Amino acid sequence: MAKIIKYLKKNWILILILLTGAFFRLYKIESYMTFLGDEGRDAIIVRNLLVHFDPILIGPGTSVGNMYLGPLYYYFMAPFLFLSNYSPVGPAIGVALLGIVTIYLVFIVGKDWFGKTAGLIAALFFAISPTVIVYSHSSWNPNIMPFFSLLTIYAMWRVWKKNDYKFLYVMAISYAFVLQSHYLGLLLAPVIGIIWILKFLLLNTTTSTITEKTPLIKFIKSSVFAACVFLFLMSPLLIFDIRHNWMNYNAMKTFFTIRESTFSISPWSSFSKIPNIAIDIVSSLITGKNRILSQIVLAFVSIPSILILLGRKKLHSNEASGFSILFLWIIFGLIGFGLYKQPIYDHYYGFLFAAPFLLIGGFIQDVFENLSRIGRYLFILALLLLFYINIINNPLRSSPNNQMKRAENVANKVIEESKDQKFNIAVVAEQNYEDGYQYFLEKNNSKMIEIDAQFTETVTDQLFVICEKIKEQCDPTHSAKAEVANFGWSKIENEWNVDGVTIYKLIHTK
């Protein structure tokens, strides 16, 4: 007990940060979590794994490129869905818990690279960042990428600076999770490759005798075994491709070779975009979407940090290696986004989430000690301003969306009005589709049947159209939705309003 009390006293600031981050991620999570079509689709697949033992070889499809991710995220979801008695809130809690662990990992990395103060500052702002919070309390495959990308980078640093080769296995596992949460994780590959090559060259040039080559041999053996672990975790995708005529490979080939709409072939074309992209990243993660403040933060942190690195005589120090890895990490990310021609959304930054916070923490740790008293006061005021901006933009200040509860209530109403008869469903919405509602319909053993135009027997005598638009924009009998068209000529028999959603019961016209 005495040791625990001593630890709590010594680390009370870190514990307070972790508790704050936990509160922002777990408070009324069932009300604030996102639960739309994508989340419903994932829950359906994982429930089928648990209930019907359907093995999963591929993960979700990408929104661009018609590619599929690997299935690791589904296996991550499975225990949380099972422990929550198949409530979708379970996987959301799993993501939130991983988000809390990520805060701690940010502290550890910041402390090891720059010092305890840097770790605490980086962890604090990571814990309260509105964008990070939003993507930390919902079950979605990109939401696990911040943890695994940071773990990947940290593992490679341990290999490089600490000769801790078992972290090659940590890197292999974590990088497989990164790639199977979002393919933008490919932008970490150059960082991993450069660090590995530098370590190999260092070991190769400092050894001459057989005895001295022992570390090099150990490094190569560990790298080979780590590569095998990585390939094993990626193998379900390979098995899927072999069984489906290389569908994923061909989609990826098309995505990266048809450059008119996806990627530019020339790295030089990305340079003009980099400043705006850097501002967008800082704005999204650090300054609560305030672009003016993000430009100030970017100027005051990035340029001095580069000068700090260039001025270091001991380039082998933890601090210099930390800045070096951060700049590699950020630069390759910026170049990749510069080459990308599609819209860039906040969750695309997932593999970079921790980097700006660590950069700020390292910069403050280095500069603060050399400031005058007035300079320190100004610095503290600037940090308090950033803290205030993040807090006032906290997503908990907004009303909860109650998407999961709405989906459950609507599904229950449809089951009640179906009178224990077979039925079809269709969803008319701006940015949603059937699977969120379908999850609860399947979970409650309803007699829902998905319409398949090729099989007339899948068309039932009743179609429930769930319209999320304002009622004036709902025209269920003339909707362009495939499910409505495949149902055939119809008329409205009844309608209900549940949690702001209009439900129409359609029957065939005679």
N, C-alpha and C positions, 0 to 999 in steps of 0.2 A: 504493500500500500504506500509506503514511504517513497518508493521509487516512482510510483505512478504520480503521486503529488508533486514530486520534484520535476518530473517530466512535464506535467501540466503547467507548472510555474515557469519553466524554462521556455516552453513553446506556446504560451497562451495566445500570442498574436496569431500564429498559424492556426491554432484550433478555432479561434474566433472567425478567421477568414473561411475555414472549412465549414463551420456552422452557418455562416452567412450564405455561402454558395449552396449549401444543402437546402436551406430555406427557400432560396429563389428558384431552385429546381424542383423541389418536392411539394411545395405549398399548393394545395388544391390541384394537384397534377391531373386528376381525372377531369377537371373542368377546363384547364388551360391547354392540355395536350392536343395535338392535331390528330384528327381521325377522319380521313376522307378515303377516296378510292384506293390510293396506294397503300395506306395503312391497313385497310380492310383486306386487300389482296394478300398482303404479307401474312396477316393473321389467319386467313383461310388456308394458305399453304402450310404454315407451321402447325395449325390445328390438325390438318390432314396427316402430317407427319406423326403427331402424337397420338391421334385417335385411330387412324387407319394404317399407320406405319408405312406411309408412302415416302420412299427415299427421295431426297432432294439433290439434284445434280447441278442445277443452275439457280442463280439468284434473280433479283429483279431485272427487268429490261431497262436500258438507258433511255432517257427522254430524247436523245439525239443519236442517230446512227443505227438504231435497231440492233443494238448489241445487248448481250446479257452479261451480268456480273456473276461472280461465283456465289456459292450458297452459304458461305461462312456466317453471314449476318443472320440467316434463318436459324442456324444452329445456336447462335448467340441468343436469339429470341426464345428458343424452345423452353429452357428451364423456367424462365420468368412467366411465360404464358401458362405453363403447367402449374406452377406454384400459386398463380392468381386465379386458379379454377377457370382458366380460359377467358379471363377478362382482358381486353386489350390494354388495360392500364398496367398490367404486369410488365410487358416489354418496355413500356414508357418509363417505368420505375427503374428497370435495368439500365436504360440509357442514362437516366438521371444519376444513378449510382456511379456509372462509369464516368460521367461528367465531374462528379465530386472527386473521384480518384485522379482525374486529369488535373484538377486544381493542385492536388498534392504533388503530382509529377512535375508540373510547372515549377513549383517551389523547389523540388529536389534538383532539377536541371539548372535553374537559376542560381541556386546555392553552390552547386558543384562548379559551375562555370565562372561565376562572378562574385559570389559571397551571399551571406544570409539575407542581407538587406535587399539585394536584387531579387532573390527568390521570393521574398515576402511581397514586394511591390508587384512583381509579375503575377503572382498568385492572386493578389487582391483584385487587380483590374481584370484578370481573367474570370474571377468569380462573379464580378458585378457587371460585366459587359452584356448589354441587352441582347445583342445578336447571338453571343455564345449561349446565353440562357435559353433563348428561343429554340435553338437547336440542341438543347440538352434535356428537354422534358417532353420529347415525343419520340415514338419508335419509328425510325426511318434509317435506311442503310447508310446515308452519308453522315449521320450524326455520331457514329462511332469513330470516324476518321481522325478527329483532333487528337484523341488519346493514342491511337496506334501509329499515327504519323510522328508524333513527338517521341514515342517509345522507339520507333525505328531510328530516328536521328540520334537520340541519346545512346542507344545501343552501339551504333557505329562510333560515336565519340568514345565510349568505354573501350572499344576495340583499339581505336587509334591511340588514345592517350594513356590508358591503364593496362594495355596488353591483356585485357580480360576477354579471351576468345570465346568463352561460353556465351557472351552476348551476341555472337554471330547467329546463334540459334534464336535468341530473342528477336533479333532483327528479321530473321527469315519468317518467323511466325507473325510478327506484327506487320511486316510489309505485305504478307499475303492478305491479312485483314484489310489493310489500306486499299489494295487493288480490288478487293471484292466489296468494298463499300463505295468506291467511285474511281473510274479510270483516270481521273486527273491526278491520282496518286502516282501515275507514271512519271510525273515531273519530279518525284523524289529520286528516281533511278540515277540521274547524273550525279546527285550528291552522294548517294551510296557508292557509286562506281569510283568517283574521284577519291573518296576517303579510303576505299579498299586499295586502290592503286598506290596511293601515297604510303600506306602502311606496308604494302608488299615491297615497294622500292626501298623504303627505309630498312626493312629487315634484310633485304637482299644485298644492299650496299654496306651493311655493317657486319656482315658475316663472311668468313673465309674458310675456317676449318669445319669439319663435320660436326664437332661439338657445338660450335657457334651457330651452325645452321639449324639446330634443334628448334628454336622459336619460329623460324621460317617454315619448317616442315609442319610444326604444330598448327601454325596459322593456315597453311594451305589445306591440311586435313580437315580442320574445323570448318573452313570455307566450303569444302566439297560436301561435307555432311550437312551443313546448313542449307546449301543449295538443294540437296535431296529433300530436306524437310519442306522447303518452299515449294518445290515441284509437286510433292505429295499433296500439299494443301490446295494447290491449283489444279490437281489432276481431275477433279469432277468436271471442270470445264472442258478439258481435253476429251474425256469420255463422252460428254454430251456432243461435242463437235464431231467426233468419229461416228457417232450414231445418227447424226443429222446432217451429213454431207458437208461438214465444215462450215456450217451456217454462221457461227460467231466469228470465225476467222475471216470469212469473206466479207461480213459486215464491217469488221474492223479495218480490213484492207481498203474497202471502199471509202470508209470514213476518213482515213488518213491520206488517201491518194487523190480524191476528188476535192481539190483545194479551193475551188471557186466558192464553196459555201461553208467550209469547215476550217481548214488550216492554211496558212500562207507558207509557201516553200522558203521564203527569204527571211532569215532572222532580222535583217536590217529593217524590214517593214514594221517590226514590232517595237522598235526603239521609240518612235514618236508616240506610241500609246502608253509606254511605261509610266510616265509621270502621272497621268490621269488614273491609271490602274492602281498605282501606289496610293494615291489620294483616296480612291474608293475603298481600298482595303483598310486604311487607317480610319476612314469615316465610318465604315461598317463595324469595325471591331473596337476602336478606342474612343471615338468622340461622339458616339450616339447620333451618327448620320449628319453631323455638323461639318460641312466641307471646308468652311473657312478655318475653323479650329484645326481640322485635320491637316491642312497645308502648313499651319504654324508648327504643329507637333512633328510633322514629317521633316521639316527644315531644321528644327532644333535638335532632333534626335539622330537622324540618319547621317547627316554630314559630319557632325562632331564625332560620331561613333566610328566612321571611316578614318578620321584623323587619329583617333585614339588607337585604332588597330595599326595604322601605318607608323605610328610613333613608338610602338612597342619594340624594344630591343630583344626581349625574351619572347620570341614568337612561339616557343614551345610551352608557354605557360597556359594554365587552364583558361584564363581570361581571354588571351589572344586566340586560342583554339576555339573558344566559344563564339567570339565575334566572327571568326573565319567561317565556321559552320553556318552561323545565322545568315551571313551575307550570301554564301553559296545557296542556301535554302531559299532565301527571298529572291535572289537574282534569277534563278532558274524558274521559280514560280512566276515572276513578272514577265520573263521572256515567253514562257508558255502561254500565259494569258494574252500577251501581245500578239502572238501568232494565231490565237483562236478567234474565229470570225463570228461565232454565235454570241447571243447575249450572255452575260456573266451574272450569275445570281450569288447571293451571299453564301449559300452552302457549298459553292464551288471552291471557296477559300478554305474549306475544312482542313486540307493537308497543311495549310499555313497558319491556322488559327493561333497557335502558341507563339509563333516567331515574333510578331510585333511586340507582344507583352514582354518576352525575354529580352528583346533589344532595348526596350525602355528601361527595364529593370537593370540591365548591365550598364547602360549609359548613366543612369542616376547614381548607381553604386560608385562608378569611377569618378564622376564629376563632383558629386555633392561634398565629398571630403575636402576638396580643394577650393571650395567657395568661401567667400567672406560671410560674416554673420548676416548681412543684408541679403546677399545672394542666396543663402540658405532659406531665409524667410520667403523670398520671392519664389523659390523652387517649391517650397511647401504650399504656398498659395496656389501655384499652378496645378499641383497634384490635387489639392482640395477642389479646384474648379473642375478638373477631369472627373473626380469622384462624384461631384454634384451632378454633372451632366449625365453620367451613366445612371445615377439613381433616379433622376427625374424621367428618364426614358425607359425605366425598368418595365418589362412587359406585364408585370403583376399590377401595374397601375391601370391597365386597360381591363375592360370587362371580359370575363372568361367566355370562350366560344362555345363551350358545352357540346362540342361536336360528337363526342362518343355517346353521351347521354341522349342526344337528339337522334342519332342513328338507331340506338336501342329502342327508344320510345316509338319511333316511326315503324321499325320492324315489328314491334309488338302489336301496333295498331293494324298493320297489314295482315298479320297472322289472325288477329281477332276477326277482321272483316272478310277473310277468305273462307270462313265457315268450314274449316278443315277440308277444303277442296284444293285441287291443284291450281296453281296460278303462275303467271309470269310477272316480272317487274321491269320497269324502265326508269331511269333517272334523267331528268331534264335540268341541267345546271350549267353555270359558266365554267367552273373548274372542278368538277367532281364526276364520278361515275358510280356504278352499281355496287361495287364490292364492299364499301363501308356498311351499307345496309344488308347486303347479302351475307356478311359474316354472322350477324345476329340471327338472320333467318335460318341459316344452316345450323348454327349453334343450338337454336331452339327447336330443331327437327321439324321445320315447317315443310309444306309440300310445294315449295317453290321449284320451278323448272326453268332452266335457261333456254330461251328461244334459239333454235338453230334453223336458219332458213332452208337448209338441205333436208331437214326432217320435219315433216308436217305434224308428226305425233308430239313434237315438243311444244306446239301451240295449244294452250289451254283455253278454257271458256272465259277466263277473266285476266285482265292485265291491270296491275296497279302502277300508275305513273306517279312518281315522286318528283314534284316540281319545287326546286329551291329558288326559283326566280319570284319576283313579285307577281301577284295573281294576274295582273293585267297582261303579263308577258307569257303566261301559261296557256297554251293551246294544245292540250294533250292529244286530241284526235288527229291533228294535222302536223304533229312534230316530225322533224326529219330524223329522229333517232331510229336506228336500225331495228331496235326491239319493238317500237311502235309500228313501223312499216311492216315488219314481218308478222305482226299480230293480225293485220288485215283491217278491213273496214270496221269501224267501231263507233260506239257512242258512250257518253258518260252516264253511268248509272247512279253514281253517288260521289261525294267528295267530303273530305275532312281536313281540318287544319291541326297539325301537331307541331308544337315548338317552332312556329313560323314557317313550317313546310306544308304545302298543299298536297294532299294525296287524292288522286282520282282513281276511281274504279271504272274501268272500261270493259264493256262486253261487246260481242259481235252484233252488228246490225243484221237484221233478217230481211 
